[in-house]
Amino acid sequence: MDDVPMDPQDGSQNLAQMMALMMSRMDDMRAEQASEREAMRMQIRVLQENVASLQATPVATPQTPTSPALPGVTAVPPAPPGVTVTPPSPPAQTKKKMILPDPPRFDGNRKKYRNWRLEMEGKLRTDGCFLGSPTDQFTYIYSRLGDSPQSMAAAFYESGGPGGTRNPTSFLQYLTTTYEDPNVAQHALNNLDDMTQGKTESFAAFYPRFERQLADAGGATWDDAIQINYLRKALNEEMKDLLIPMLHLPKDYPGFTRELHSLGANIEARRATQKRAYRKAAFRPQGRNASPDRRVAKHQNHERAATPPPDTMDWEPTKISKAVQRQNKDLAGKRAKWVDEKETALRIKEKRCLRCGRDSCWISECPLLPPRRPNPPARAHVKKSRPKLPEVEDLVDTEDDSSVQTETDDEKLKE
């Protein structure tokens, strides 16, 4: 049978129908997928709302939430892959950590008991629910005692306190009666009356000492005017004088202390500036033409003025020996030998007399006349080793006529 040729127009019509059919099916699939995604979003939203409601309002016996009926959906399908919904644990099964650390074991030192008691009270107040019942807290207090306090409180612990109730408050009261000073407030009040700031003590160093005595005396509950009066009375004279022109000081105690801190900081800054200026003036370099003997004399006079005079008990046992007194008689009226700058610097470093080189002599008390600069300058060799009491010939210039006494600037200094 011969093949009948196909009409091209009929083939194009069939292809168009197939394309239209495919497009229609694709549209249906897109609509179906969109509907499924929307339904899944609504299911996830409903589950999240149920979880949030369970977390906000916990119940003793958690119940499985039922999702509301969705339009077009008969049953709630399981959660989509990759989404895990974990219901919250009941409150009875939730375990929290303690907020505060355990107080250190009290070793029996009375000075440390107050801080230990405050720390223990805070621990029981904050973490008491985690420690357990009052009986457990009673045992916990005993476990935080050292060997000596435990031996002392063993009988009280075994009996359980008054009535055997094992009350932690009664246990702390028992320890307070045993270890805390009942007159600490009176002692602190007496210390406040006698407390004064040191003449050169900074306010930053004085204020913590004052605040501790004020707290021990119960001053935290006093009126601001009383606290300010005690603090103002304890200040040194320098700060009291500086407070006189300050007419608008705060009337509250915290504001008054802030003003004193600012004033104390300014005083410390001023002292530091004066100290730096004093050091610069003390070690200002001298001119080149000034003689070494004159520069050293000024340096020794400055050291003597800066150093306070020793007490009588300090200098009486170290009087000048008889050998030095005999040498002073032999050196009277004679002229010292000229030494170079190296020897002069060595004498300054070893704190010896710049004129004769002895340990127990000062330039203003030396019996020798000032040396004369040789012309031309002589380069004398200075021995490193020196005896404690040098010979007279080593101290004086034998070629100089001792009868001629030329007045120099050092002699004026000596007078």
C-alpha atoms as a printed R data frame, in Angstrom:
    type eleno elety resid chain resno       x      y       z
1   ATOM     1    CA   MET     A     1   0.000  0.000   0.000
2   ATOM     2    CA   ASP     A     2   1.415  3.294  -0.998
3   ATOM     3    CA   ASP     A     3   2.064  5.931   1.699
4   ATOM     4    CA   VAL     A     4  -0.292  8.867   1.622
5   ATOM     5    CA   PRO     A     5   1.684 12.113   1.750
6   ATOM     6    CA   MET     A     6   1.065 14.170   4.946
7   ATOM     7    CA   ASP     A     7  -0.277 17.628   4.666
8   ATOM     8    CA   PRO     A     8   2.210 20.126   6.186
9   ATOM     9    CA   GLN     A     9  -0.640 22.216   7.490
10  ATOM    10    CA   ASP     A    10  -2.001 19.331   9.541
11  ATOM    11    CA   GLY     A    11   1.468 18.713  11.127
12  ATOM    12    CA   SER     A    12   1.835 22.285  12.272
13  ATOM    13    CA   GLN     A    13  -1.620 22.167  13.838
14  ATOM    14    CA   ASN     A    14  -0.772 19.040  15.815
15  ATOM    15    CA   LEU     A    15   2.477 20.580  17.060
16  ATOM    16    CA   ALA     A    16   0.647 23.693  18.212
17  ATOM    17    CA   GLN     A    17  -1.872 21.593  20.100
18  ATOM    18    CA   MET     A    18   0.899 19.640  21.830
19  ATOM    19    CA   MET     A    19   2.674 22.838  22.851
20  ATOM    20    CA   ALA     A    20  -0.561 24.279  24.231
21  ATOM    21    CA   LEU     A    21  -1.196 21.095  26.174
22  ATOM    22    CA   MET     A    22   2.320 21.144  27.679
23  ATOM    23    CA   MET     A    23   2.014 24.772  28.681
24  ATOM    24    CA   SER     A    24  -1.292 24.061  30.353
25  ATOM    25    CA   ARG     A    25   0.169 21.173  32.326
26  ATOM    26    CA   MET     A    26   3.153 23.311  33.402
27  ATOM    27    CA   ASP     A    27   0.829 26.030  34.632
28  ATOM    28    CA   ASP     A    28  -1.110 23.458  36.608
29  ATOM    29    CA   MET     A    29   2.111 22.123  38.150
30  ATOM    30    CA   ARG     A    30   3.255 25.647  39.113
31  ATOM    31    CA   ALA     A    31  -0.081 26.385  40.733
32  ATOM    32    CA   GLU     A    32   0.023 23.095  42.617
33  ATOM    33    CA   GLN     A    33   3.594 23.753  43.862
34  ATOM    34    CA   ALA     A    34   2.674 27.267  44.961
35  ATOM    35    CA   SER     A    35  -0.302 25.901  46.876
36  ATOM    36    CA   GLU     A    36   1.894 23.291  48.576
37  ATOM    37    CA   ARG     A    37   4.515 25.899  49.555
38  ATOM    38    CA   GLU     A    38   1.866 28.160  50.993
39  ATOM    39    CA   ALA     A    39   0.400 25.302  52.996
40  ATOM    40    CA   MET     A    40   3.867 24.387  54.306
41  ATOM    41    CA   ARG     A    41   4.533 27.970  55.385
42  ATOM    42    CA   MET     A    42   1.280 28.076  57.294
43  ATOM    43    CA   GLN     A    43   2.097 24.778  59.021
44  ATOM    44    CA   ILE     A    44   5.533 26.050  60.101
45  ATOM    45    CA   ARG     A    45   3.985 29.313  61.327
46  ATOM    46    CA   VAL     A    46   1.412 27.423  63.388
47  ATOM    47    CA   LEU     A    47   4.114 25.210  64.938
48  ATOM    48    CA   GLN     A    48   6.230 28.245  65.854
49  ATOM    49    CA   GLU     A    49   3.256 29.917  67.513
50  ATOM    50    CA   ASN     A    50   2.562 26.774  69.528
51  ATOM    51    CA   VAL     A    51   6.196 26.547  70.668
52  ATOM    52    CA   ALA     A    52   6.196 30.212  71.673
53  ATOM    53    CA   SER     A    53   2.976 29.750  73.649
54  ATOM    54    CA   LEU     A    54   4.460 26.751  75.470
55  ATOM    55    CA   GLN     A    55   7.589 28.710  76.398
56  ATOM    56    CA   ALA     A    56   5.594 31.721  77.597
57  ATOM    57    CA   THR     A    57   3.087 29.688  79.644
58  ATOM    58    CA   PRO     A    58   4.705 26.460  80.897
59  ATOM    59    CA   VAL     A    59   2.406 23.738  82.141
60  ATOM    60    CA   ALA     A    60   3.096 20.898  84.529
61  ATOM    61    CA   THR     A    61   2.338 18.235  81.903
62  ATOM    62    CA   PRO     A    62   3.154 19.357  78.398
63  ATOM    63    CA   GLN     A    63   0.525 18.401  75.873
64  ATOM    64    CA   THR     A    64   0.972 17.829  72.196
65  ATOM    65    CA   PRO     A    65  -0.351 20.889  70.387
66  ATOM    66    CA   THR     A    66  -2.943 20.333  67.693
67  ATOM    67    CA   SER     A    67  -2.634 22.386  64.546
68  ATOM    68    CA   PRO     A    68  -5.811 24.068  63.319
69  ATOM    69    CA   ALA     A    69  -7.431 22.874  60.153
70  ATOM    70    CA   LEU     A    70  -6.059 24.539  57.062
71  ATOM    71    CA   PRO     A    71  -8.130 25.357  54.056
72  ATOM    72    CA   GLY     A    72  -7.884 22.533  51.619
73  ATOM    73    CA   VAL     A    73  -5.823 20.341  53.991
74  ATOM    74    CA   THR     A    74  -7.416 17.521  55.940
75  ATOM    75    CA   ALA     A    75  -4.456 16.609  58.177
76  ATOM    76    CA   VAL     A    76  -1.273 18.242  59.289
77  ATOM    77    CA   PRO     A    77   1.606 16.547  57.479
78  ATOM    78    CA   PRO     A    78   4.922 15.991  59.210
79  ATOM    79    CA   ALA     A    79   7.526 18.767  59.322
80  ATOM    80    CA   PRO     A    80   9.399 19.259  56.050
81  ATOM    81    CA   PRO     A    81  12.914 17.864  55.708
82  ATOM    82    CA   GLY     A    82  15.579 20.029  57.338
83  ATOM    83    CA   VAL     A    83  13.177 21.585  59.889
84  ATOM    84    CA   THR     A    84  13.431 20.171  63.424
85  ATOM    85    CA   VAL     A    85  11.000 21.379  66.072
86  ATOM    86    CA   THR     A    86  12.075 20.519  69.645
87  ATOM    87    CA   PRO     A    87   9.489 21.193  72.345
88  ATOM    88    CA   PRO     A    88  10.851 23.023  75.430
89  ATOM    89    CA   SER     A    89  11.720 21.069  78.537
90  ATOM    90    CA   PRO     A    90   9.425 21.388  81.555
91  ATOM    91    CA   PRO     A    91  10.580 23.835  84.257
92  ATOM    92    CA   ALA     A    92  11.236 20.994  86.690
93  ATOM    93    CA   GLN     A    93  13.797 19.504  84.306
94  ATOM    94    CA   THR     A    94  15.633 22.796  83.505
95  ATOM    95    CA   LYS     A    95  18.932 22.994  85.399
96  ATOM    96    CA   LYS     A    96  20.491 26.430  85.876
97  ATOM    97    CA   LYS     A    97  23.998 27.293  87.039
98  ATOM    98    CA   MET     A    98  24.780 29.116  90.268
99  ATOM    99    CA   ILE     A    99  25.374 32.821  89.896
100 ATOM   100    CA   LEU     A   100  27.903 33.476  92.688
101 ATOM   101    CA   PRO     A   101  31.047 31.484  93.493
102 ATOM   102    CA   ASP     A   102  31.480 29.713  96.805
103 ATOM   103    CA   PRO     A   103  32.785 31.960  99.606
104 ATOM   104    CA   PRO     A   104  36.293 31.091 100.824
105 ATOM   105    CA   ARG     A   105  36.632 28.962 103.931
106 ATOM   106    CA   PHE     A   106  36.690 31.171 107.019
107 ATOM   107    CA   ASP     A   107  39.966 30.592 108.907
108 ATOM   108    CA   GLY     A   108  38.933 32.180 112.215
109 ATOM   109    CA   ASN     A   109  40.552 35.613 111.713
110 ATOM   110    CA   ARG     A   110  38.238 38.157 113.347
111 ATOM   111    CA   LYS     A   111  39.284 40.923 110.963
112 ATOM   112    CA   LYS     A   112  38.117 38.850 107.985
113 ATOM   113    CA   TYR     A   113  34.834 37.632 109.479
114 ATOM   114    CA   ARG     A   114  32.711 40.619 108.492
115 ATOM   115    CA   ASN     A   115  33.610 40.323 104.799
116 ATOM   116    CA   TRP     A   116  33.079 36.562 104.927
117 ATOM   117    CA   ARG     A   117  29.655 36.957 106.569
118 ATOM   118    CA   LEU     A   118  28.501 39.470 103.947
119 ATOM   119    CA   GLU     A   119  29.671 37.168 101.171
120 ATOM   120    CA   MET     A   120  27.901 34.183 102.744
121 ATOM   121    CA   GLU     A   121  24.648 36.129 103.166
122 ATOM   122    CA   GLY     A   122  24.779 37.141  99.511
123 ATOM   123    CA   LYS     A   123  25.397 33.544  98.472
124 ATOM   124    CA   LEU     A   124  22.384 32.268 100.448
125 ATOM   125    CA   ARG     A   125  20.192 35.077  99.185
126 ATOM   126    CA   THR     A   126  21.090 34.619  95.503
127 ATOM   127    CA   ASP     A   127  21.770 30.882  95.146
128 ATOM   128    CA   GLY     A   128  19.813 29.513  98.108
129 ATOM   129    CA   CYS     A   129  17.285 27.811  95.843
130 ATOM   130    CA   PHE     A   130  20.088 25.814  94.196
131 ATOM   131    CA   LEU     A   131  21.702 24.871  97.512
132 ATOM   132    CA   GLY     A   132  18.516 23.183  98.661
133 ATOM   133    CA   SER     A   133  16.371 23.326 101.772
134 ATOM   134    CA   PRO     A   134  17.265 25.352 104.925
135 ATOM   135    CA   THR     A   135  18.822 22.185 106.326
136 ATOM   136    CA   ASP     A   136  21.081 21.940 103.262
137 ATOM   137    CA   GLN     A   137  22.028 25.618 103.644
138 ATOM   138    CA   PHE     A   138  22.809 24.982 107.323
139 ATOM   139    CA   THR     A   139  25.208 22.225 106.264
140 ATOM   140    CA   TYR     A   140  26.679 24.416 103.516
141 ATOM   141    CA   ILE     A   141  27.635 27.137 106.029
142 ATOM   142    CA   TYR     A   142  29.465 24.564 108.159
143 ATOM   143    CA   SER     A   143  31.330 23.282 105.082
144 ATOM   144    CA   ARG     A   144  32.698 26.789 104.393
145 ATOM   145    CA   LEU     A   145  34.427 26.991 107.801
146 ATOM   146    CA   GLY     A   146  38.086 26.237 108.400
147 ATOM   147    CA   ASP     A   147  39.439 23.639 110.776
148 ATOM   148    CA   SER     A   148  39.531 25.872 113.852
149 ATOM   149    CA   PRO     A   149  36.046 27.425 113.376
150 ATOM   150    CA   GLN     A   150  34.595 23.979 112.626
151 ATOM   151    CA   SER     A   151  35.995 22.633 115.887
152 ATOM   152    CA   MET     A   152  34.483 25.566 117.746
153 ATOM   153    CA   ALA     A   153  31.042 25.216 116.076
154 ATOM   154    CA   ALA     A   154  30.913 21.386 116.069
155 ATOM   155    CA   ALA     A   155  28.620 21.177 119.105
156 ATOM   156    CA   PHE     A   156  26.262 23.815 117.681
157 ATOM   157    CA   TYR     A   157  26.171 22.019 114.343
158 ATOM   158    CA   GLU     A   158  25.441 18.621 115.916
159 ATOM   159    CA   SER     A   159  22.583 20.002 118.002
160 ATOM   160    CA   GLY     A   160  21.098 21.812 114.997
161 ATOM   161    CA   GLY     A   161  20.978 25.176 116.732
162 ATOM   162    CA   PRO     A   162  18.136 26.490 118.908
163 ATOM   163    CA   GLY     A   163  15.389 23.858 118.999
164 ATOM   164    CA   GLY     A   164  17.243 21.667 116.514
165 ATOM   165    CA   THR     A   165  15.658 23.540 113.595
166 ATOM   166    CA   ARG     A   166  18.962 23.731 111.662
167 ATOM   167    CA   ASN     A   167  18.187 27.283 110.604
168 ATOM   168    CA   PRO     A   168  20.992 28.942 108.542
169 ATOM   169    CA   THR     A   169  20.121 32.385 109.941
170 ATOM   170    CA   SER     A   170  20.629 31.144 113.506
171 ATOM   171    CA   PHE     A   171  23.971 29.625 112.491
172 ATOM   172    CA   LEU     A   172  25.198 32.975 111.096
173 ATOM   173    CA   GLN     A   173  24.017 34.777 114.226
174 ATOM   174    CA   TYR     A   174  25.959 32.307 116.356
175 ATOM   175    CA   LEU     A   175  29.133 32.880 114.321
176 ATOM   176    CA   THR     A   176  28.640 36.651 114.467
177 ATOM   177    CA   THR     A   177  28.377 36.574 118.256
178 ATOM   178    CA   THR     A   178  31.568 34.532 118.421
179 ATOM   179    CA   TYR     A   179  33.825 36.292 115.922
180 ATOM   180    CA   GLU     A   180  32.560 39.838 115.319
181 ATOM   181    CA   ASP     A   181  33.529 42.747 117.584
182 ATOM   182    CA   PRO     A   182  30.331 44.209 119.089
183 ATOM   183    CA   ASN     A   183  32.040 47.570 119.682
184 ATOM   184    CA   VAL     A   184  33.323 48.055 116.138
185 ATOM   185    CA   ALA     A   185  30.988 51.014 115.573
186 ATOM   186    CA   GLN     A   186  32.163 52.785 118.743
187 ATOM   187    CA   HIS     A   187  35.821 52.216 117.845
188 ATOM   188    CA   ALA     A   188  35.246 53.586 114.353
189 ATOM   189    CA   LEU     A   189  33.472 56.655 115.758
190 ATOM   190    CA   ASN     A   190  36.419 57.364 118.052
191 ATOM   191    CA   ASN     A   191  38.789 56.993 115.121
192 ATOM   192    CA   LEU     A   192  36.727 59.471 113.106
193 ATOM   193    CA   ASP     A   193  37.089 62.070 115.847
194 ATOM   194    CA   ASP     A   194  40.891 61.711 115.862
195 ATOM   195    CA   MET     A   195  41.509 61.100 112.150
196 ATOM   196    CA   THR     A   196  43.432 63.767 110.235
197 ATOM   197    CA   GLN     A   197  44.932 63.893 106.780
198 ATOM   198    CA   GLY     A   198  48.728 63.986 106.656
199 ATOM   199    CA   LYS     A   199  50.457 67.248 105.822
200 ATOM   200    CA   THR     A   200  51.770 65.914 102.504
201 ATOM   201    CA   GLU     A   201  49.280 63.036 102.116
202 ATOM   202    CA   SER     A   202  47.208 63.125  98.950
203 ATOM   203    CA   PHE     A   203  43.442 63.151  99.249
204 ATOM   204    CA   ALA     A   204  43.234 60.075  97.008
205 ATOM   205    CA   ALA     A   205  45.247 58.104  99.595
206 ATOM   206    CA   PHE     A   206  43.437 59.568 102.621
207 ATOM   207    CA   TYR     A   207  39.835 59.139 101.429
208 ATOM   208    CA   PRO     A   208  39.701 55.286 101.483
209 ATOM   209    CA   ARG     A   209  40.883 55.281 105.132
210 ATOM   210    CA   PHE     A   210  38.241 57.823 106.077
211 ATOM   211    CA   GLU     A   211  35.494 56.013 104.155
212 ATOM   212    CA   ARG     A   212  36.258 52.723 105.916
213 ATOM   213    CA   GLN     A   213  35.966 54.266 109.371
214 ATOM   214    CA   LEU     A   214  32.797 56.065 108.310
215 ATOM   215    CA   ALA     A   215  31.229 52.803 107.126
216 ATOM   216    CA   ASP     A   216  32.212 50.943 110.303
217 ATOM   217    CA   ALA     A   217  30.658 53.709 112.390
218 ATOM   218    CA   GLY     A   218  27.376 53.396 110.492
219 ATOM   219    CA   GLY     A   219  27.841 56.718 108.722
220 ATOM   220    CA   ALA     A   220  26.109 55.539 105.557
221 ATOM   221    CA   THR     A   221  22.754 56.294 107.209
222 ATOM   222    CA   TRP     A   222  23.760 59.716 108.546
223 ATOM   223    CA   ASP     A   223  22.632 62.982 107.016
224 ATOM   224    CA   ASP     A   224  24.863 64.470 104.333
225 ATOM   225    CA   ALA     A   225  25.678 67.472 106.522
226 ATOM   226    CA   ILE     A   226  27.088 65.232 109.289
227 ATOM   227    CA   GLN     A   227  29.228 63.214 106.866
228 ATOM   228    CA   ILE     A   228  30.552 66.405 105.232
229 ATOM   229    CA   ASN     A   229  31.353 67.878 108.663
230 ATOM   230    CA   TYR     A   230  33.429 64.847 109.698
231 ATOM   231    CA   LEU     A   231  35.292 64.806 106.364
232 ATOM   232    CA   ARG     A   232  35.985 68.531 106.366
233 ATOM   233    CA   LYS     A   233  37.301 68.416 109.919
234 ATOM   234    CA   ALA     A   234  39.763 65.639 108.997
235 ATOM   235    CA   LEU     A   235  41.379 67.537 106.081
236 ATOM   236    CA   ASN     A   236  44.857 69.033 106.407
237 ATOM   237    CA   GLU     A   237  45.441 72.772 106.624
238 ATOM   238    CA   GLU     A   238  46.336 73.152 102.942
239 ATOM   239    CA   MET     A   239  43.030 71.772 101.711
240 ATOM   240    CA   LYS     A   240  41.065 73.668 104.365
241 ATOM   241    CA   ASP     A   241  42.630 76.936 103.199
242 ATOM   242    CA   LEU     A   242  41.807 76.162  99.571
243 ATOM   243    CA   LEU     A   243  38.187 75.402 100.471
244 ATOM   244    CA   ILE     A   244  37.615 78.839 102.046
245 ATOM   245    CA   PRO     A   245  37.065 80.775  98.771
246 ATOM   246    CA   MET     A   246  34.887 77.979  97.348
247 ATOM   247    CA   LEU     A   247  31.491 79.326  98.370
248 ATOM   248    CA   HIS     A   248  29.234 77.142  96.230
249 ATOM   249    CA   LEU     A   249  30.224 73.655  97.314
250 ATOM   250    CA   PRO     A   250  27.674 70.839  96.891
251 ATOM   251    CA   LYS     A   251  25.438 70.126  99.869
252 ATOM   252    CA   ASP     A   252  25.266 66.376  99.222
253 ATOM   253    CA   TYR     A   253  28.045 64.096 100.422
254 ATOM   254    CA   PRO     A   254  28.834 62.405  97.041
255 ATOM   255    CA   GLY     A   255  29.065 65.778  95.295
256 ATOM   256    CA   PHE     A   256  31.260 67.187  98.070
257 ATOM   257    CA   THR     A   257  33.690 64.269  97.805
258 ATOM   258    CA   ARG     A   258  33.888 64.730  94.020
259 ATOM   259    CA   GLU     A   259  34.930 68.347  94.528
260 ATOM   260    CA   LEU     A   260  37.587 67.268  97.029
261 ATOM   261    CA   HIS     A   261  38.927 64.671  94.585
262 ATOM   262    CA   SER     A   262  39.259 67.361  91.900
263 ATOM   263    CA   LEU     A   263  40.949 69.717  94.348
264 ATOM   264    CA   GLY     A   264  43.354 67.009  95.519
265 ATOM   265    CA   ALA     A   265  44.254 66.150  91.913
266 ATOM   266    CA   ASN     A   266  45.074 69.809  91.204
267 ATOM   267    CA   ILE     A   267  47.285 69.976  94.299
268 ATOM   268    CA   GLU     A   268  49.193 66.855  93.246
269 ATOM   269    CA   ALA     A   269  49.682 68.245  89.733
270 ATOM   270    CA   ARG     A   270  51.022 71.513  91.168
271 ATOM   271    CA   ARG     A   271  53.448 69.680  93.439
272 ATOM   272    CA   ALA     A   272  54.730 67.612  90.536
273 ATOM   273    CA   THR     A   273  55.319 70.770  88.481
274 ATOM   274    CA   GLN     A   274  57.202 72.423  91.336
275 ATOM   275    CA   LYS     A   275  59.335 69.318  91.832
276 ATOM   276    CA   ARG     A   276  60.326 69.251  88.165
277 ATOM   277    CA   ALA     A   277  61.184 72.962  88.222
278 ATOM   278    CA   TYR     A   278  63.267 72.480  91.392
279 ATOM   279    CA   ARG     A   279  65.242 69.673  89.803
280 ATOM   280    CA   LYS     A   280  65.953 71.722  86.688
281 ATOM   281    CA   ALA     A   281  67.138 74.677  88.782
282 ATOM   282    CA   ALA     A   282  69.307 72.490  91.018
283 ATOM   283    CA   PHE     A   283  71.195 70.858  88.149
284 ATOM   284    CA   ARG     A   284  71.372 73.776  85.693
285 ATOM   285    CA   PRO     A   285  74.757 73.641  83.851
286 ATOM   286    CA   GLN     A   286  77.308 76.311  84.797
287 ATOM   287    CA   GLY     A   287  79.349 78.516  82.437
288 ATOM   288    CA   ARG     A   288  82.594 77.297  80.933
289 ATOM   289    CA   ASN     A   289  84.645 80.040  82.579
290 ATOM   290    CA   ALA     A   290  83.530 79.140  86.083
291 ATOM   291    CA   SER     A   291  86.279 77.434  88.045
292 ATOM   292    CA   PRO     A   292  85.699 73.788  89.065
293 ATOM   293    CA   ASP     A   293  86.311 74.655  92.690
294 ATOM   294    CA   ARG     A   294  83.578 77.289  92.668
295 ATOM   295    CA   ARG     A   295  81.061 74.995  90.878
296 ATOM   296    CA   VAL     A   296  81.709 72.199  93.336
297 ATOM   297    CA   ALA     A   297  81.412 74.561  96.296
298 ATOM   298    CA   LYS     A   298  77.987 75.654  95.085
299 ATOM   299    CA   HIS     A   299  76.995 72.020  94.584
300 ATOM   300    CA   GLN     A   300  78.073 71.087  98.113
301 ATOM   301    CA   ASN     A   301  76.312 74.086  99.604
302 ATOM   302    CA   HIS     A   302  73.144 73.103  97.707
303 ATOM   303    CA   GLU     A   303  73.364 69.537  99.003
304 ATOM   304    CA   ARG     A   304  73.928 70.797 102.529
305 ATOM   305    CA   ALA     A   305  70.905 73.109 102.276
306 ATOM   306    CA   ALA     A   306  68.695 70.387 100.790
307 ATOM   307    CA   THR     A   307  69.727 67.792 103.378
308 ATOM   308    CA   PRO     A   308  68.063 68.346 106.773
309 ATOM   309    CA   PRO     A   309  70.472 68.679 109.706
310 ATOM   310    CA   PRO     A   310  70.986 65.359 111.480
311 ATOM   311    CA   ASP     A   311  69.736 64.772 114.968
312 ATOM   312    CA   THR     A   312  72.077 65.073 117.929
313 ATOM   313    CA   MET     A   313  72.119 61.328 118.418
314 ATOM   314    CA   ASP     A   314  73.227 60.915 114.800
315 ATOM   315    CA   TRP     A   315  76.362 63.116 114.812
316 ATOM   316    CA   GLU     A   316  77.659 62.964 118.382
317 ATOM   317    CA   PRO     A   317  79.211 59.453 118.135
318 ATOM   318    CA   THR     A   318  81.076 60.433 114.885
319 ATOM   319    CA   LYS     A   319  83.084 63.422 116.026
320 ATOM   320    CA   ILE     A   320  86.344 64.322 114.279
321 ATOM   321    CA   SER     A   321  89.169 62.071 115.399
322 ATOM   322    CA   LYS     A   322  92.242 63.393 117.134
323 ATOM   323    CA   ALA     A   323  94.418 62.514 114.118
324 ATOM   324    CA   VAL     A   324  92.302 64.774 111.891
325 ATOM   325    CA   GLN     A   325  92.439 67.557 114.471
326 ATOM   326    CA   ARG     A   326  96.220 67.335 114.546
327 ATOM   327    CA   GLN     A   327  96.318 67.474 110.754
328 ATOM   328    CA   ASN     A   328  94.097 70.569 110.776
329 ATOM   329    CA   LYS     A   329  96.599 72.312 113.030
330 ATOM   330    CA   ASP     A   330  99.469 71.379 110.709
331 ATOM   331    CA   LEU     A   331  97.534 72.488 107.603
332 ATOM   332    CA   ALA     A   332  96.392 75.830 108.977
333 ATOM   333    CA   GLY     A   333  97.692 78.693 106.818
334 ATOM   334    CA   LYS     A   334  98.954 76.467 104.003
335 ATOM   335    CA   ARG     A   335  97.610 76.311 100.479
336 ATOM   336    CA   ALA     A   336  96.034 73.235  98.891
337 ATOM   337    CA   LYS     A   337  97.493 71.608  95.800
338 ATOM   338    CA   TRP     A   338  95.776 72.068  92.448
339 ATOM   339    CA   VAL     A   339  94.090 68.897  91.080
340 ATOM   340    CA   ASP     A   340  92.601 68.224  87.684
341 ATOM   341    CA   GLU     A   341  88.909 67.873  86.847
342 ATOM   342    CA   LYS     A   342  89.076 64.070  86.986
343 ATOM   343    CA   GLU     A   343  90.181 64.096  90.615
344 ATOM   344    CA   THR     A   344  87.593 66.789  91.385
345 ATOM   345    CA   ALA     A   345  84.807 64.646  89.923
346 ATOM   346    CA   LEU     A   346  86.077 61.649  91.905
347 ATOM   347    CA   ARG     A   347  85.957 63.649  95.144
348 ATOM   348    CA   ILE     A   348  82.414 64.768  94.359
349 ATOM   349    CA   LYS     A   349  81.348 61.192  93.713
350 ATOM   350    CA   GLU     A   350  82.950 59.884  96.913
351 ATOM   351    CA   LYS     A   351  81.712 62.915  98.932
352 ATOM   352    CA   ARG     A   352  85.162 64.022 100.028
353 ATOM   353    CA   CYS     A   353  86.452 67.503 100.613
354 ATOM   354    CA   LEU     A   354  87.202 69.184  97.305
355 ATOM   355    CA   ARG     A   355  90.184 71.053  98.689
356 ATOM   356    CA   CYS     A   356  92.122 68.475 100.734
357 ATOM   357    CA   GLY     A   357  90.422 65.228  99.604
358 ATOM   358    CA   ARG     A   358  89.689 63.885 103.101
359 ATOM   359    CA   ASP     A   359  86.494 62.107 104.110
360 ATOM   360    CA   SER     A   360  85.743 63.967 107.315
361 ATOM   361    CA   CYS     A   361  86.182 67.494 105.973
362 ATOM   362    CA   TRP     A   362  84.058 70.047 104.077
363 ATOM   363    CA   ILE     A   363  85.317 72.795 101.812
364 ATOM   364    CA   SER     A   364  83.840 75.476 104.063
365 ATOM   365    CA   GLU     A   365  85.679 74.023 107.100
366 ATOM   366    CA   CYS     A   366  88.941 73.016 105.446
367 ATOM   367    CA   PRO     A   367  92.028 74.700 107.045
368 ATOM   368    CA   LEU     A   368  93.858 74.896 103.702
369 ATOM   369    CA   LEU     A   369  93.800 77.970 101.508
370 ATOM   370    CA   PRO     A   370  92.250 77.653  98.043
371 ATOM   371    CA   PRO     A   371  94.634 76.259  95.404
372 ATOM   372    CA   ARG     A   372  96.099 78.383  92.607
373 ATOM   373    CA   ARG     A   373  95.797 77.405  88.992
374 ATOM   374    CA   PRO     A   374  99.296 76.694  87.656
375 ATOM   375    CA   ASN     A   375 100.480 78.711  84.682
376 ATOM   376    CA   PRO     A   376 100.856 76.841  82.362
377 ATOM   377    CA   PRO     A   377  98.419 74.241  83.737
378 ATOM   378    CA   ALA     A   378 100.237 71.285  85.152
379 ATOM   379    CA   ARG     A   379  99.104 67.786  84.328
380 ATOM   380    CA   ALA     A   380  99.591 66.040  87.601
381 ATOM   381    CA   HIS     A   381  99.100 62.323  87.794
382 ATOM   382    CA   VAL     A   382  96.426 61.436  90.338
383 ATOM   383    CA   LYS     A   383  96.757 58.116  92.091
384 ATOM   384    CA   LYS     A   384  93.601 56.060  92.292
385 ATOM   385    CA   SER     A   385  94.355 54.598  95.678
386 ATOM   386    CA   ARG     A   386  94.314 57.020  98.580
387 ATOM   387    CA   PRO     A   387  94.861 56.574 102.325
388 ATOM   388    CA   LYS     A   388  92.081 57.534 104.664
389 ATOM   389    CA   LEU     A   389  94.300 60.088 106.414
390 ATOM   390    CA   PRO     A   390  96.762 61.424 103.780
391 ATOM   391    CA   GLU     A   391 100.073 62.961 104.725
392 ATOM   392    CA   VAL     A   392 100.341 66.703 105.073
393 ATOM   393    CA   GLU     A   393 102.847 66.937 102.213
394 ATOM   394    CA   ASP     A   394 100.292 65.380  99.842
395 ATOM   395    CA   LEU     A   395  97.685 68.031 100.635
396 ATOM   396    CA   VAL     A   396  99.701 71.244 100.367
397 ATOM   397    CA   ASP     A   397 101.812 72.877  97.722
398 ATOM   398    CA   THR     A   398 105.365 72.932  99.182
399 ATOM   399    CA   GLU     A   399 106.604 75.461  96.625
400 ATOM   400    CA   ASP     A   400 104.038 78.043  97.651
401 ATOM   401    CA   ASP     A   401 104.833 80.564 100.380
402 ATOM   402    CA   SER     A   402 102.344 79.931 103.153
403 ATOM   403    CA   SER     A   403 102.768 83.464 104.477
404 ATOM   404    CA   VAL     A   404 101.107 84.878 101.355
405 ATOM   405    CA   GLN     A   405  97.369 84.440 101.578
406 ATOM   406    CA   THR     A   406  95.544 85.623  98.515
407 ATOM   407    CA   GLU     A   407  91.856 86.207  99.043
408 ATOM   408    CA   THR     A   408  89.685 84.321  96.575
409 ATOM   409    CA   ASP     A   409  86.042 83.698  96.065
410 ATOM   410    CA   ASP     A   410  86.312 80.424  97.983
411 ATOM   411    CA   GLU     A   411  87.726 82.253 100.996
412 ATOM   412    CA   LYS     A   412  84.707 84.524 100.936
413 ATOM   413    CA   LEU     A   413  82.557 81.405 100.904
414 ATOM   414    CA   LYS     A   414  84.512 80.049 103.866
415 ATOM   415    CA   GLU     A   415  83.809 83.192 105.882
